[in-house]
């Protein structure tokens, strides 16, 4: 089952490199960035597995990964991004 996760990464990570990396990872179905150092991903992986993928590729820096639930979230995002969370 795919879920949506929010990744908040330290500025020690090169976001452009992470974007390129996520494009190559077959287990990441879709992702987008709309805030600095913040990435939303849709995947069947869990948060620990996402962390392991990123830290293996880029080293361990401050990073936070959490599941996002549409019905438990609130804020201002473009309509398409809210649809992604469903």
Rosetta constraint file for C-alpha pairs under 8 A:
AtomPair CA 1 CA 43 HARMONIC 7.95 0.50
AtomPair CA 1 CA 44 HARMONIC 5.43 0.50
AtomPair CA 2 CA 42 HARMONIC 6.24 0.50
AtomPair CA 2 CA 43 HARMONIC 4.83 0.50
AtomPair CA 2 CA 44 HARMONIC 4.16 0.50
AtomPair CA 2 CA 45 HARMONIC 7.54 0.50
AtomPair CA 3 CA 42 HARMONIC 5.49 0.50
AtomPair CA 3 CA 43 HARMONIC 5.60 0.50
AtomPair CA 3 CA 44 HARMONIC 6.12 0.50
AtomPair CA 3 CA 45 HARMONIC 7.99 0.50
AtomPair CA 3 CA 67 HARMONIC 7.09 0.50
AtomPair CA 3 CA 68 HARMONIC 7.70 0.50
AtomPair CA 4 CA 40 HARMONIC 6.76 0.50
AtomPair CA 4 CA 41 HARMONIC 5.55 0.50
AtomPair CA 4 CA 42 HARMONIC 4.44 0.50
AtomPair CA 4 CA 43 HARMONIC 6.58 0.50
AtomPair CA 4 CA 67 HARMONIC 5.85 0.50
AtomPair CA 4 CA 68 HARMONIC 5.47 0.50
AtomPair CA 4 CA 69 HARMONIC 7.30 0.50
AtomPair CA 4 CA 85 HARMONIC 6.34 0.50
AtomPair CA 5 CA 40 HARMONIC 5.65 0.50
AtomPair CA 5 CA 41 HARMONIC 5.33 0.50
AtomPair CA 5 CA 42 HARMONIC 6.47 0.50
AtomPair CA 5 CA 43 HARMONIC 7.94 0.50
AtomPair CA 5 CA 47 HARMONIC 7.28 0.50
AtomPair CA 5 CA 65 HARMONIC 6.54 0.50
AtomPair CA 5 CA 66 HARMONIC 5.38 0.50
AtomPair CA 5 CA 67 HARMONIC 4.26 0.50
AtomPair CA 5 CA 68 HARMONIC 5.28 0.50
AtomPair CA 6 CA 38 HARMONIC 6.98 0.50
AtomPair CA 6 CA 39 HARMONIC 5.84 0.50
AtomPair CA 6 CA 40 HARMONIC 4.68 0.50
AtomPair CA 6 CA 41 HARMONIC 6.62 0.50
AtomPair CA 6 CA 64 HARMONIC 7.92 0.50
AtomPair CA 6 CA 65 HARMONIC 5.59 0.50
AtomPair CA 6 CA 66 HARMONIC 5.39 0.50
AtomPair CA 6 CA 67 HARMONIC 6.26 0.50
AtomPair CA 6 CA 68 HARMONIC 6.33 0.50
AtomPair CA 7 CA 38 HARMONIC 5.58 0.50
AtomPair CA 7 CA 39 HARMONIC 5.03 0.50
AtomPair CA 7 CA 40 HARMONIC 6.24 0.50
AtomPair CA 7 CA 41 HARMONIC 7.77 0.50
AtomPair CA 7 CA 63 HARMONIC 7.06 0.50
AtomPair CA 7 CA 64 HARMONIC 5.68 0.50
AtomPair CA 7 CA 65 HARMONIC 4.49 0.50
AtomPair CA 7 CA 66 HARMONIC 6.76 0.50
AtomPair CA 8 CA 37 HARMONIC 5.77 0.50
AtomPair CA 8 CA 38 HARMONIC 4.58 0.50
AtomPair CA 8 CA 39 HARMONIC 6.57 0.50
AtomPair CA 8 CA 63 HARMONIC 5.67 0.50
AtomPair CA 8 CA 64 HARMONIC 5.14 0.50
AtomPair CA 8 CA 65 HARMONIC 6.48 0.50
AtomPair CA 9 CA 13 HARMONIC 6.66 0.50
AtomPair CA 9 CA 37 HARMONIC 5.33 0.50
AtomPair CA 9 CA 38 HARMONIC 6.45 0.50
AtomPair CA 9 CA 61 HARMONIC 7.82 0.50
AtomPair CA 9 CA 62 HARMONIC 6.22 0.50
AtomPair CA 9 CA 63 HARMONIC 4.36 0.50
AtomPair CA 9 CA 64 HARMONIC 6.44 0.50
AtomPair CA 10 CA 37 HARMONIC 6.80 0.50
AtomPair CA 10 CA 61 HARMONIC 6.54 0.50
AtomPair CA 10 CA 62 HARMONIC 5.17 0.50
AtomPair CA 10 CA 63 HARMONIC 5.92 0.50
AtomPair CA 11 CA 15 HARMONIC 7.98 0.50
AtomPair CA 11 CA 37 HARMONIC 6.67 0.50
AtomPair CA 12 CA 61 HARMONIC 6.81 0.50
AtomPair CA 13 CA 18 HARMONIC 7.63 0.50
AtomPair CA 13 CA 58 HARMONIC 7.18 0.50
AtomPair CA 13 CA 61 HARMONIC 7.41 0.50
AtomPair CA 14 CA 18 HARMONIC 6.42 0.50
AtomPair CA 15 CA 19 HARMONIC 6.12 0.50
AtomPair CA 15 CA 37 HARMONIC 6.69 0.50
AtomPair CA 16 CA 20 HARMONIC 6.34 0.50
AtomPair CA 17 CA 21 HARMONIC 6.08 0.50
AtomPair CA 18 CA 22 HARMONIC 6.05 0.50
AtomPair CA 18 CA 54 HARMONIC 7.79 0.50
AtomPair CA 19 CA 23 HARMONIC 6.39 0.50
AtomPair CA 20 CA 24 HARMONIC 6.75 0.50
AtomPair CA 21 CA 25 HARMONIC 6.51 0.50
AtomPair CA 22 CA 28 HARMONIC 6.64 0.50
AtomPair CA 22 CA 31 HARMONIC 7.58 0.50
AtomPair CA 23 CA 28 HARMONIC 7.78 0.50
AtomPair CA 27 CA 43 HARMONIC 6.22 0.50
AtomPair CA 27 CA 44 HARMONIC 6.98 0.50
AtomPair CA 27 CA 45 HARMONIC 7.11 0.50
AtomPair CA 28 CA 41 HARMONIC 6.83 0.50
AtomPair CA 28 CA 42 HARMONIC 6.19 0.50
AtomPair CA 28 CA 43 HARMONIC 4.87 0.50
AtomPair CA 28 CA 44 HARMONIC 7.61 0.50
AtomPair CA 28 CA 45 HARMONIC 7.85 0.50
AtomPair CA 29 CA 41 HARMONIC 7.47 0.50
AtomPair CA 29 CA 42 HARMONIC 5.48 0.50
AtomPair CA 29 CA 43 HARMONIC 5.37 0.50
AtomPair CA 30 CA 41 HARMONIC 5.77 0.50
AtomPair CA 30 CA 42 HARMONIC 5.23 0.50
AtomPair CA 30 CA 43 HARMONIC 7.30 0.50
AtomPair CA 31 CA 39 HARMONIC 6.88 0.50
AtomPair CA 31 CA 40 HARMONIC 5.40 0.50
AtomPair CA 31 CA 41 HARMONIC 4.16 0.50
AtomPair CA 31 CA 42 HARMONIC 6.16 0.50
AtomPair CA 32 CA 39 HARMONIC 5.83 0.50
AtomPair CA 32 CA 40 HARMONIC 5.41 0.50
AtomPair CA 32 CA 41 HARMONIC 6.69 0.50
AtomPair CA 33 CA 37 HARMONIC 7.90 0.50
AtomPair CA 33 CA 38 HARMONIC 6.02 0.50
AtomPair CA 33 CA 39 HARMONIC 4.72 0.50
AtomPair CA 33 CA 40 HARMONIC 6.33 0.50
AtomPair CA 34 CA 38 HARMONIC 7.04 0.50
AtomPair CA 34 CA 39 HARMONIC 7.35 0.50
AtomPair CA 35 CA 39 HARMONIC 7.59 0.50
AtomPair CA 45 CA 49 HARMONIC 5.85 0.50
AtomPair CA 45 CA 50 HARMONIC 6.44 0.50
AtomPair CA 46 CA 50 HARMONIC 6.33 0.50
AtomPair CA 47 CA 51 HARMONIC 6.16 0.50
AtomPair CA 47 CA 65 HARMONIC 5.80 0.50
AtomPair CA 47 CA 66 HARMONIC 6.32 0.50
AtomPair CA 47 CA 67 HARMONIC 7.21 0.50
AtomPair CA 48 CA 52 HARMONIC 6.17 0.50
AtomPair CA 49 CA 53 HARMONIC 6.25 0.50
AtomPair CA 50 CA 54 HARMONIC 6.32 0.50
AtomPair CA 50 CA 65 HARMONIC 7.90 0.50
AtomPair CA 51 CA 55 HARMONIC 5.90 0.50
AtomPair CA 51 CA 65 HARMONIC 7.25 0.50
AtomPair CA 52 CA 56 HARMONIC 5.80 0.50
AtomPair CA 53 CA 57 HARMONIC 6.38 0.50
AtomPair CA 54 CA 58 HARMONIC 5.87 0.50
AtomPair CA 54 CA 59 HARMONIC 7.39 0.50
AtomPair CA 55 CA 59 HARMONIC 4.45 0.50
AtomPair CA 55 CA 60 HARMONIC 4.99 0.50
AtomPair CA 55 CA 61 HARMONIC 7.72 0.50
AtomPair CA 56 CA 60 HARMONIC 7.82 0.50
AtomPair CA 68 CA 72 HARMONIC 7.66 0.50
AtomPair CA 68 CA 73 HARMONIC 7.21 0.50
AtomPair CA 68 CA 85 HARMONIC 7.32 0.50
AtomPair CA 69 CA 73 HARMONIC 6.17 0.50
AtomPair CA 69 CA 85 HARMONIC 6.87 0.50
AtomPair CA 69 CA 86 HARMONIC 7.69 0.50
AtomPair CA 70 CA 82 HARMONIC 7.45 0.50
AtomPair CA 70 CA 85 HARMONIC 5.33 0.50
AtomPair CA 70 CA 86 HARMONIC 5.54 0.50
AtomPair CA 77 CA 81 HARMONIC 6.16 0.50
AtomPair CA 77 CA 82 HARMONIC 6.56 0.50
AtomPair CA 78 CA 82 HARMONIC 6.74 0.50
AtomPair CA 79 CA 83 HARMONIC 6.37 0.50
AtomPair CA 80 CA 84 HARMONIC 6.30 0.50
AtomPair CA 81 CA 85 HARMONIC 6.55 0.50
AtomPair CA 82 CA 86 HARMONIC 6.80 0.50
